[in-house]
Amino acid sequence: GEIQSYDILQYISNQSKEIIISTGMASFEEIKQALKILNKVKKKKITILHCTSLYPVRKDLINLNILDKIKKKFNHHIGYSDHSMTDEACLGAVAKGASIIEKHVTLNNSMSGPDHKASYNIKNFAKFVKKIRDFEIILGKSKKIISKEENSIKIMARKSIVSKRLLKKGAIIKKNDICFKRPGTGFSPLDMRKILGKKIKRDIKANKVITKKFI
């Protein structure tokens, strides 16, 4: 409601404070105008909250995908101001990179006024915060991590190059001499070139994982 209040924006622009600006009912041009005033004295640390100013808001009007465009267009941190009746929108916003979630809290959902129906009571709000913290753990990092536990599964789940039949010492390994079977303790099937054409140093029994000691 204050995104076009010039006097308030001007006052805030003179403060050395972090700024949170909610953008309900505002066009991109209006957001741009507000940011210009807020950054007039010096560039501020600003978080722009996407918001649909309805209490409660219907799911089809939430439009979380706009968070991507807000972040790209204005190059500030993003957040989400929520008036929905469930947790999904907030979790989706966290997945989109929202660093701030605003959720209304009430002492009683039956109280009169526009916000109470779309608010959480204290007990449900505590559960809501816990759900977000758990979801942040689930999201993890933007880095492909193979855990120690997963590596132990990989050895069992992957396949190795295995002798299809008894292979005699001195023979040259051909493609029809091998197959691929678990576990993944030997040569990977993708490393077939390291095996084919090699001379066998000792007999290899059928269904045996071929390792370096054999070639």
N, C-alpha and C positions, 0 to 999 in steps of 0.2 A: 503493500500500500504506500510505502514511502519512497519507492524507486524513482519517482519524479519530483520528490520534494527537494528543490534546489538548496534551500537553506540548511536542511539536515545533511545533505550530501556534502555541501561546502564545509560545514562544521567538522564532519568526520574526516574530510580530506586533510585537515590541519592537525589531526591526532596521530600519534605514533603507535597505533594499535593494529592488531590483526583484524581484518574485516570479514564478516560473513554476510553475503547478500543473497536473499531469496528472490527468485525471479518469477513467482506466480503472476499471471496476467500480463507479463512483459514480453514484448517482441525483441528480436535480436538488436534492432536499432535502439530501442529504449535501454537495453542492457549496455550497449556500447556507449551511449550518452552518459549513463550513470558511472561507468568505469572511468570515463575520461575525466569527470569531475573528481572522483575519489583519488585518482592518481595525479591530480593537478600539481600538488606540492612536491610529492616524490612518489615513486612507484611503491605500492603497498603490497603486503601479503594478503591476497584476497581469495576466499573460497566462494565459488558461485554455486548456489543450491538450485537445482531444477525443482520446480514445484508446480502443481496444478491446484489452484485455490478453490477447491470444492470440499465440503465437509459433510459426509465422507466423499471420496472420489471413486468413480467407477473404474474398473480395471482397464477398460478400453480407452480411457482418457489419461492414463499415467504416462505412457510414451517414454520409457527409460532409454530408448536408443538415442534420444536427443542429447544425452550426456556426452556421447562421443563427439558430437559436433560442437557442443559448448566448450569442451576441453581443447579441441583443435582450433576453434575460431578465436577464443579469448586468451588462451595460454595461461590459465590460472588453475588452481586446484578446484576440483568439483565435489559437490555433495548433493544430497537429496532431502527435500522436505516432504514428509509423507503424511497423507491423510487417508490412507486406505485402511481396510478393516483387518488385514492379515499381515504376515511378516514377509511374504514373497517379494513384494516390490523393494523393500529395504535390502534384502539379501541380494536381489538382482542388481541394485545400485552399487552395493559393495563390490560385487563381481565386475562391475563396469569401472571401478576405480574411485568410487566416492570415499572421501576421507572423513566426511562428516555426515551423520544421519540425524535429522531432526524429527522427533516423534512427540506428539502431544501427550501429556500425562494428566490424569484427573483423579480426584479422590473418589468419585462415584460416576459411573457412566450414565446414570439416570438423572443427573443434575440438569437444570435448564441452561440453554445456551448452545451455540452452533458447533462448538468443538468437542463436547463431551462424548458424543456417540463415536467419533472417530479416534478417541484417545484410549490409552492404556491406563488401567489402574496400577498402583505401585507394584503389586505382586506380579502382574503380567509384564510390566515393564522390565523388571529384574530378569524374568525368563527370556524376554526379547533381547536384552543386552548379552546374556549368556549365549544365545543362539548366534548372534553376530560374531562374538569372539570365537566360537567353535567353527563358524563358517570361514573366518579369516585363516584359521589353522588349515582347514580343508583346501582353501585356495592356494596356500603355499607361496612359492616364489616363481618368478618368470625364468626358471632355469630347469633343465631336464636333470632330475636327480634320480640315480639308481641306488637305493638304500642297500645296506649290508644284508638285510633280510631278503630283499628282492634278488640280490646276487646269488644267494644260496638256492632260491627257487629257479633261477636262470640255469644253473648247472643241471638241474633235474629236467627242466622243461625243454631246453634246446636239444638239438641233435648233433651227432658227430658222424664223421665218415667211418663206416663199418665194413668189414670184409663180408662179402655176400656168400663166400664159400671158403674152403681151405685154400690158402695161397702159399705156394712152396717157395722156399729160400732160393734166391737167384732170379725169380720171375720178375717181369716188368708189370707194374700195375696198370691195368686198362680200365676204362669206364665201366664195362660190364662186370668188373671184379668187385665193385663197391656198391653200397647203398647207404641210406641215411637213417640212423636210429638214435633214440635216447640212450644214455644221458649225453650232455654237452661237455664231456671231459676231454675230447680229442680235437682233431681238426674240424673246423666249421665246414658245412657243405659248401659255403661260398669260397672256401680256400681249396677247392678241388685241384687247382693247378699245382699246388704244393705236393700233391700225392701222385697224380697221373704221370706216368713215364718214369717213376722212381723204381730202383731195384730193391727187392725185398732182402733184408739181411738175415732174417730167420723166419721159420714157418709161422704163418698167421692162421689161427683157427677160424672157422666160420663164426659169424656174429661177434667178432672181436673189434673193439674200438681201436682204430689204427693210430698209433702215436709215433713220435720221432724215433724211438728205439727200434722200430720195425723196418725203417727205410734208410 
